[in-house]
Amino acid sequence: MAKEEICIIGVGRFGRSLIESLSVNINYRVIAVDSSEDRLASIDKYVDWAVVGDATNTDFYKDNGLDKIDNFVIGIGSDIQSSLLIASILKGFGKENIYAKAVSESHEKILKSLNITKIINPEQDAARKLAYDFNNPLYKMSNASSSEDISSVELDGNYNWTRVRVSGRSPVSNTRIMDIPSLRNAKIVVALINRSGKYLVPKGQDIIFKDDYVFIIGKGKSLSKFVKVLRP
């Protein structure tokens, strides 16, 4: 019987603890990914395969055959933008079993909007367990409704993660991303598109259509102007 493969991205304290725990289970083949060779060397004896590289690069997965793996854990927490880009890439590959660490309420909320399988917030999980031990009710985290036309969450460095439903009145509906004037020289990243419930990581030649949910990372007036272009 073939072993089930699990890829852990990020070998910090959380990732390392998970790797060590999984290593005792003979039913799993554990793959670790990190940008640091030193961190990977420290857990080499616990994994079946260690891959050094940039997990925010789509080609990295294809070049190393990681796009064939079904189960992923995003252990990166402190770098929220990297965490979200990785989640976007994995959703673009059509991956369904994605588990991710969150370090804040806003981080968790964004991951929920991407329909991540399970979100782990170590501090909140510990607090919730303590509340359970005291027999207190646990509160539910708020989640952005998929029916909202525009929703936005602040990130570090004054950046925002914004989801916009493209209006039929938008001048860029049925337009390739590379041909949208307001994106030229603007500090905006179109990170993900949700089209009829399916996620894709867009490239320049991809077309934006009416009712697409476009996920954008940006800040300031450039972001505001682009949102108004999508929903005039």
C-alpha positions in Angstrom: 0.0 0.0 0.0 1.4 3.4 -1.1 2.2 5.9 1.6 0.2 9.1 1.7 2.3 12.1 1.0 2.2 15.3 3.0 4.2 18.4 2.1 5.0 20.9 5.0 5.9 24.3 3.8 8.0 26.3 6.3 10.2 24.7 8.9 9.8 27.0 11.9 8.7 25.9 15.3 5.3 24.9 14.1 6.5 23.1 11.0 9.2 21.3 12.8 6.9 20.1 15.6 4.5 18.7 13.0 7.3 17.0 11.0 8.6 15.3 14.1 5.2 14.1 15.1 4.4 12.8 11.6 7.8 11.0 11.3 6.6 8.3 13.8 3.7 7.4 11.5 4.8 4.8 9.0 1.7 5.5 6.8 3.0 8.9 5.7 5.7 10.1 3.4 6.8 13.5 4.7 8.2 16.2 2.4 9.6 19.5 3.9 10.0 22.7 2.0 11.9 25.8 3.2 14.0 28.6 1.8 16.8 27.8 4.3 19.1 24.9 3.9 20.1 25.1 7.6 16.5 24.7 8.7 16.0 21.7 6.4 19.3 20.1 7.6 18.0 20.3 11.2 15.0 18.1 10.4 16.6 15.9 7.7 16.3 12.7 9.8 12.6 13.2 10.2 11.6 13.6 6.6 11.6 11.5 3.4 12.5 14.4 1.2 13.7 18.0 1.9 13.4 20.6 -0.8 15.0 24.0 -0.6 13.4 26.8 -2.7 10.9 29.7 -3.0 7.4 28.3 -2.3 5.9 31.6 -3.5 7.0 30.8 -7.0 4.5 28.7 -9.1 7.2 27.1 -11.2 9.0 25.8 -8.0 6.2 23.2 -7.5 6.2 22.0 -11.1 10.0 21.9 -11.3 10.2 19.7 -8.2 7.1 17.6 -8.9 5.4 19.0 -5.8 2.3 19.8 -7.9 1.5 16.1 -7.8 1.1 16.0 -4.0 -2.4 16.1 -2.6 -1.8 17.2 1.0 -0.2 20.5 2.0 0.5 22.3 5.3 1.4 25.9 5.1 3.5 26.4 8.3 4.6 30.0 7.5 2.9 32.4 9.8 4.9 35.6 10.4 5.2 36.4 6.7 1.5 36.8 6.0 1.9 37.8 2.4 4.0 34.7 1.6 1.4 32.5 3.4 -1.4 34.0 1.2 0.5 33.7 -2.0 1.3 30.1 -1.3 -2.3 29.4 -0.5 -3.3 31.1 -3.7 -0.9 29.0 -5.8 -2.1 25.7 -4.2 -5.7 26.6 -4.8 -4.7 27.4 -8.4 -3.4 23.9 -8.7 -6.8 22.6 -7.6 -5.6 21.3 -4.3 -8.4 20.5 -1.8 -6.4 19.3 1.2 -4.7 22.5 2.4 -4.0 23.2 6.1 -2.5 26.6 7.1 -1.2 28.3 10.1 -2.7 31.7 10.9 -1.1 34.3 13.3 -3.9 36.8 13.5 -7.6 37.2 13.1 -7.2 39.0 9.8 -4.9 36.3 8.5 -7.4 33.6 9.5 -10.2 35.5 7.9 -8.4 35.7 4.6 -7.5 32.0 4.6 -11.2 31.3 5.3 -12.2 33.3 2.2 -9.9 31.0 0.2 -11.8 27.9 1.5 -8.7 26.5 3.1 -9.4 23.0 4.5 -8.4 23.8 8.1 -6.8 26.8 9.7 -4.6 26.4 12.7 -4.1 29.5 15.0 -1.8 28.1 17.8 -2.5 30.9 20.3 -6.2 30.9 19.7 -6.4 27.1 19.7 -4.7 27.1 23.1 -7.1 29.7 24.4 -10.1 27.8 23.1 -8.9 24.6 24.7 -8.5 26.4 28.0 -12.0 27.8 27.7 -13.3 24.3 27.0 -11.6 23.0 30.1 -13.4 25.7 32.1 -16.6 24.7 30.4 -17.1 28.1 28.7 -18.7 28.5 25.3 -16.3 29.1 22.4 -16.9 31.9 20.0 -16.9 31.5 16.2 -14.5 33.6 14.1 -16.2 35.9 11.6 -16.0 34.9 8.0 -16.4 37.1 4.9 -19.6 36.1 3.2 -19.1 34.9 -0.4 -22.1 37.1 -1.3 -20.2 40.3 -0.6 -19.2 42.2 -3.7 -16.3 43.9 -2.0 -14.4 42.7 1.2 -11.0 43.8 2.4 -8.6 43.0 5.2 -5.6 45.0 6.3 -2.1 43.4 6.1 1.2 44.6 7.4 2.9 47.6 5.7 -0.4 49.3 4.9 -1.2 46.6 2.3 -4.7 45.3 1.9 -6.0 41.9 0.7 -9.2 42.8 -1.2 -11.8 40.6 -2.9 -13.9 42.2 -5.6 -16.7 40.8 -7.6 -16.4 42.1 -11.2 -19.4 44.1 -12.3 -21.0 43.7 -15.7 -20.5 47.4 -16.1 -16.8 47.2 -15.5 -14.7 48.5 -18.5 -12.2 45.7 -18.0 -14.8 42.8 -18.1 -13.7 40.4 -20.9 -10.2 42.0 -20.9 -6.8 40.3 -20.5 -5.0 41.2 -17.3 -2.0 42.4 -19.2 -4.2 44.8 -21.2 -5.7 46.6 -18.2 -4.2 50.2 -18.1 -4.8 50.7 -14.4 -2.5 47.8 -13.5 0.5 49.1 -15.5 3.2 50.5 -13.1 0.8 50.1 -10.2 1.8 48.3 -7.0 -1.0 45.9 -7.2 -0.9 42.1 -7.5 -3.9 40.2 -8.9 -3.1 37.1 -6.8 -6.1 34.9 -7.4 -9.4 34.6 -9.3 -12.5 32.6 -8.1 -14.6 31.7 -11.1 -17.8 29.8 -10.5 -16.2 28.3 -7.4 -12.9 27.3 -9.0 -9.7 29.0 -8.1 -6.9 29.9 -10.6 -3.6 31.8 -10.3 -3.9 34.3 -13.1 -1.3 35.1 -15.7 -1.1 38.2 -17.9 -3.0 36.6 -20.8 -5.9 35.4 -18.6 -9.2 37.3 -19.1 -11.3 38.8 -16.3 -15.0 38.1 -16.7 -18.2 39.4 -15.2 -18.9 37.9 -11.8 -15.3 36.7 -11.2 -14.1 37.2 -7.7 -10.7 38.9 -8.1 -8.3 38.8 -5.1 -5.9 41.7 -5.0 -3.0 42.7 -2.9 -2.2 46.4 -2.9 -2.4 49.7 -1.1 -3.3 53.3 -1.3 -4.9 55.1 -4.2 -3.8 52.6 -6.7 -5.8 49.9 -5.0 -8.9 52.1 -4.5 -8.8 53.1 -8.2 -8.6 49.5 -9.4 -11.5 48.5 -7.2 -13.6 51.2 -8.7 -12.6 49.9 -12.2 -13.8 46.4 -11.3 -17.0 47.8 -9.7 -17.8 51.3 -11.1 
